[in-house]
């Protein structure tokens, strides 16, 4: 689906997409979609995710790793590292999806540490 490029986002923040080499990447939250954009080796990168396609999401209060995980209705997962305001994104996305912020997945959990040997 195509969205007007002049539509002002509700929230916008720098981000990283794990597993991708992206520069100047940003996540933009709009009323009906999330737009991920940046630059990679082949040129401009852009991906739009309609809010209707999001089943649920999780967020963690960390900055140095994935702190936002979108679970799509088709079973795919989109991990993001929002460099600022992950909690604000969580509140606003709950509102746009019509979900309660007091739901179990709304409260951040401590992310599992990857550097601890089992």
N, C-alpha and C positions, 0 to 999 in steps of 0.2 A: 504494500500500500504506500502511496506517495503522500507526504505531508508538506504543508507549506513551509518553506525555509525561513520565512519571516515571522513565524509563530514564536512568540516569546516563551521560553521555558519557565516553569515554576521554580525549578532548582537546576543548578548547573555546577559541576565540580570536576576538577582534574581526577583522572582515574588511571588504573592499569588493568589490563586484561591478561591474567596469567597465561603463559604459553604463547603469547603474541609479542612480536617486536613492534611496538607502536610508539610514536613520538607525538607530543602535544595532544594526547588523548583526553577526551572529556566525555562525561555522561550528562545528558540533559533529560530532566523529567518534565514531560508535558502532561496535559490532562488525559490524553488517551494513549500515550506511548512513551517509551524510553528510547532515546537516540544515543548511540555510542559512536564516537567519531575520533579520527586521528589520522596519522600518516604512517605508512609502512614502506617497505622496499619497492612496492609496485605502484605507489601513489596514495591517493586518498582512500581511507577506509571508513565505511559507514554501515551501521546496522541499526535497524529499528525493530523494537519489540513492542507489540501492541499490549496494552494492559489487560485486555481480554484474554490473552494467551498465557498470562501468569497465573499459575495455580496457587502458589504460596512463595514466600521468601524468608530468608533468615539473615540476621545481621549480628556481628560481633563488634565489641568495643576495642578494636585493635587497629593500628595504622600501618604496621609493617608486613601485613599479609592479607590474604583474602578476608574481607570483612562484610561482604554482601553477596548472597547467593540466591539467584532467581531460579525457582523450579517452574518450568513451563508445563503446560497441559499435555504436551506431546511426550513428556518424560525427560526432555533435555534439561540440563542445568547450565546456567550462565554465571560463572564466578567473576566477581569484580573486586577490585581494591579501590574503594573510594578514598581519596587522599584527604578529604575533609567532610564533616557533617554527615556521617553514616547514620547517626541517630535521628537527625532531622529528616533524612531521606526515608527512614523507617516510618516515622510518624506520618509524613505526607503520603507515602505509598499506601499505608493502611487506610488512610482517609479516602484516597482515590479508589481503592479496591473495595471499599465498604466493609472493611474488617475492623474488629475491635483491637485496639492497641494493647488491651489486657489479655489477649489470647496467649496461649503457651509459647508460640514461636515469636511473639513480639518482644519478649524480654531477652536481652542479650545474654549469651552464655560465654563463658571463658573458652576461647578457641583452643583446641588441643595443640600442645607444643610438639613440633616436629623434630626437635633436637633431643628429645628424651628417648633413650633406648628402652625397649620393652623388656 
